[in-house]
Amino acid sequence: MKDNGYISKRKFMEELSRYRKGSVSRRHFLGVTGLGTATLVLGTAVPGLRPRPARADSHIGDRVVLATWPNYHDTANFDMFTDATGAFVQVNVFGSNEEMLAKLQAGGSGWDVFVPTNYTITTYVSEDLIEPLDVSKLQSYDAKAFEPRFSDAGTVDGTLYAVPKNWGTTGFAVNTAHDGGKALTSWKDFFDRTTDDFSGRTMVHDYQLTTIGNALKYFGYSFNSVNEAELAEAERLLIEVKPHLFAISSDYQPAMRSGDAWLTMCWTGDGKQLNSDIPEIEYVLGREGGEIWSDYYAIPKGAPHREAAYALINHMLDPQVNAREVQAHGYPVADANTNALLPEEILNDPILYPAQELLDALEFGAAATLTDPNRAELLARFKSA
């Protein structure tokens, strides 16, 4: 390999971990690592690297393209799908719902399935960017098994557009080996300590809903506020902490695992994954509140592999498959059929299922935040400051 194509062992293992967790696509992994033609050799060592030929009895095509979030799937379930259907699962990872929306608005995304969050679905419907779902093609979907507050957002004006994937909360992960014995329990702690003993070691999401929303909670405002005066206060706080940040990114696990970052805004499953592997990293819900959310599987208008999209969603909703997903990614599901297959230690895990008083303080994201120009401009100013 040429010197300018060199990749260190540490970087290779980081990228391999991201690929295995569904954080990056096969194309990204092969490009970054320079493996390219080596996939035939590595195909047996890393399942899914080598595209597999379509089965003779497959009617859904040779691939399905999934747009999703980092660290959000058990890639072994994708391999099972490919073995059963001959369709390779190509994963595209995004860090915000705004990014997903912009890609679909621009057209030609090439996606077959995407994973929107509850508050965005009405916007996709109003802009005619999402397909109504044909439930006859989703034999694994049992509507009665889902807890309504985590499934209702998929239905708009009586039409089903999206089916539940899982739900979770937005808090922060902190490496307690570096907290000096002073626990962080609130968003005030998060931002204040970022300018103090966590300076240069903190990450925030590249995502306006959570980064702005959590800054709003610092002042006791609604996570979903679009009030200009309240947004101005949140902006001043974010600009103040900007020089003290390690990074602005929604893919924060690599930095937390390497020790480059000690504190980050964090979603449930990432918090669980980090805590399981590095117990001193704890997941915290701020006392002031924050976000509770649910994500869904949906099919965008013009999906090039529509039958494969239905087949993949149906596969992922199978309770046996879904139970493996939960145990891999650490996000709770609202499906009683899946929960019946999970071990008690998962169903009683305080990261997945926080105490009720902490849940009561959380808010579901509001549709207005997705398209509010003031919030979009605030995040742009913050990132460019």
Secondary structure as UniProt FT lines:
FT   HELIX           3..5
FT   HELIX           9..20
FT   TURN            21..22
FT   HELIX           26..33
FT   HELIX           36..38
FT   HELIX           39..42
FT   TURN            43..45
FT   TURN            47..48
FT   TURN            56..57
FT   STRAND          63..68
FT   TURN            70..71
FT   HELIX           75..85
FT   STRAND          88..93
FT   HELIX           97..106
FT   STRAND          113..114
FT   HELIX           118..120
FT   HELIX           121..126
FT   TURN            127..128
FT   HELIX           135..137
FT   TURN            139..140
FT   HELIX           143..145
FT   HELIX           148..150
FT   HELIX           152..154
FT   STRAND          155..156
FT   TURN            157..158
FT   STRAND          159..160
FT   STRAND          162..175
FT   HELIX           176..178
FT   TURN            180..181
FT   HELIX           187..194
FT   TURN            195..200
FT   STRAND          202..204
FT   HELIX           208..218
FT   TURN            219..220
FT   TURN            223..224
FT   HELIX           228..241
FT   HELIX           242..244
FT   STRAND          245..248
FT   HELIX           253..258
FT   STRAND          263..267
FT   HELIX           268..277
FT   TURN            279..280
FT   STRAND          281..284
FT   TURN            287..288
FT   STRAND          290..298
FT   TURN            301..302
FT   TURN            304..305
FT   HELIX           306..317
FT   HELIX           319..329
FT   HELIX           336..339
FT   TURN            340..341
FT   HELIX           344..347
FT   TURN            350..352
FT   HELIX           356..360
FT   STRAND          362..363
FT   HELIX           367..371
FT   HELIX           373..384
//
